[in-house]
């Protein structure tokens, strides 16, 4: 390994204090090329088509069930059937009774169609824990409701369009 020396004013050779940056630049360029090649390989994604969300005005039918869910005191959940507060057992009982009445009114389970099947619409408070919303969804699905949806409020100034 050689060392470059420079001349001092009195004629003596003194080592230079400058750093040779050429090897450093070479190493950095090699690392840059390696990263450019490996990053696309590492960043593979599974193709998923996400739903496009637009606010759609809700058409309410009289047979639909309107539920409101919010957090209660002490980490409890409060569920309201229209404006009546119900617990989990009462919610299940009311939902089953609603579907049994529908089946009786249309003349049997074979006459239940997509058009006459009621929907459950859930209004969830922003600060409600997911366990409250999830428990309400599970209870309604357990009762037999095939369609459970959420009622949301568009942000101020948003344009509402029909799909």
C-alpha positions in Angstrom: 0.0 0.0 0.0 1.4 3.3 -1.0 1.1 6.6 0.8 1.2 9.9 -1.0 3.4 12.5 0.5 3.6 16.2 -0.3 6.4 18.7 0.0 6.8 20.9 3.0 8.2 24.4 2.6 11.6 23.3 4.0 12.0 20.4 1.5 10.9 17.6 3.9 8.2 15.2 2.8 5.1 15.3 5.0 2.1 13.0 4.7 -1.0 14.6 3.0 -4.1 15.0 5.2 -6.5 14.9 2.2 -8.8 11.9 1.9 -9.1 10.0 -1.4 -12.9 10.0 -2.1 -12.8 7.9 -5.3 -13.1 4.5 -3.5 -15.9 5.9 -1.3 -17.8 7.1 -4.4 -17.3 3.7 -6.1 -18.7 1.8 -3.1 -21.7 4.2 -2.9 -22.5 3.7 -6.6 -22.4 -0.1 -6.2 -24.7 0.1 -3.2 -27.1 2.4 -5.1 -27.3 -0.1 -8.0 -27.9 -3.0 -5.6 -30.7 -1.1 -3.9 -32.2 -0.1 -7.2 -32.3 -3.7 -8.2 -33.6 -5.2 -4.9 -36.3 -2.7 -3.9 -38.8 -3.6 -6.6 -38.4 -7.3 -5.7 -39.0 -6.6 -2.0 -42.0 -4.4 -2.6 -44.4 -6.9 -4.2 -48.1 -6.3 -3.6 -51.1 -8.6 -3.9 -53.5 -7.1 -6.4 -56.7 -6.1 -4.6 -59.5 -4.0 -6.0 -60.7 -1.8 -3.3 -64.3 -0.4 -3.3 -64.7 3.1 -4.4 -66.6 4.9 -1.7 -69.3 7.4 -2.6 -72.0 8.7 -0.4 -75.3 7.3 -1.5 -78.6 8.6 -0.1 -80.3 5.9 1.9 -83.8 4.9 0.8 -85.5 3.9 4.0 -88.3 1.4 3.9 -90.7 1.0 6.8 -89.6 -2.6 7.4 -85.9 -1.7 7.9 -84.5 -1.7 11.4 -82.7 1.4 12.6 -80.1 0.8 15.3 -78.0 3.4 17.1 -74.9 2.2 18.9 -72.7 4.2 21.3 -70.3 3.7 24.2 -71.9 3.7 27.6 -70.4 4.5 31.0 -67.7 2.2 32.2 -66.9 0.7 28.8 -70.4 -0.7 28.2 -72.2 -0.6 25.0 -75.6 1.0 24.5 -77.8 -0.2 21.6 -81.1 1.5 20.6 -83.8 -0.1 18.5 -85.2 3.1 16.9 -85.3 5.1 20.2 -85.8 2.2 22.7 -82.6 1.1 24.5 -82.1 -2.7 24.3 -79.6 -5.2 25.6 -78.0 -8.0 23.5 -80.7 -10.6 24.3 -83.6 -8.2 23.7 -81.9 -7.1 20.4 -81.7 -10.8 19.2 -85.3 -11.5 20.4 -86.7 -8.4 18.5 -84.8 -9.2 15.4 -86.0 -12.8 15.3 -89.6 -11.7 15.9 -89.3 -9.1 13.1 -88.1 -11.8 10.6 -90.7 -14.3 11.8 -93.5 -11.7 11.3 -92.2 -11.1 7.8 -92.2 -14.8 6.9 -95.8 -15.1 8.3 -96.9 -12.0 6.3 -95.5 -13.1 3.0 -96.8 -16.6 3.3 -93.7 -18.6 4.1 -89.9 -18.6 3.9 -90.0 -19.5 0.2 -91.7 -16.2 -0.6 -89.0 -14.0 1.1 -87.1 -12.2 -1.6 -84.3 -9.6 -1.8 -86.9 -6.9 -2.2 -89.1 -7.6 0.8 -86.2 -8.7 3.1 -85.6 -5.9 5.8 -82.2 -4.4 6.3 -80.5 -3.4 9.5 -79.1 0.1 9.4 -76.5 0.9 12.1 -75.6 4.4 13.2 -72.4 4.2 15.2 -71.0 7.0 17.2 -67.4 8.0 16.2 -66.1 7.3 19.7 -67.8 3.9 19.9 -65.4 0.9 20.4 -65.4 -1.6 17.6 -66.6 -4.4 20.0 -69.9 -2.6 20.3 -70.5 -2.2 16.6 -69.1 -5.7 15.9 -71.4 -7.2 18.6 -74.4 -5.5 17.1 -73.6 -6.8 13.6 -73.0 -10.3 14.9 -76.4 -10.3 16.7 -78.3 -9.1 13.7 -76.6 -11.7 11.4 -77.3 -14.4 14.0 -81.0 -13.4 14.0 -81.1 -13.9 10.2 -80.6 -10.4 8.7 -78.7 -10.8 5.5 -78.1 -7.1 4.9 -76.5 -5.0 7.6 -75.3 -1.6 6.6 -73.9 1.6 8.2 -75.4 5.0 8.1 -72.8 7.7 7.8 -72.7 11.4 7.5 -70.8 13.0 4.6 -68.3 15.6 5.4 -69.4 19.2 5.2 -69.5 20.4 1.6 -69.3 16.9 0.1 -71.4 16.3 -3.0 -73.8 13.4 -2.8 -74.2 11.4 -5.9 -76.3 8.4 -6.9 -74.5 5.3 -8.1 
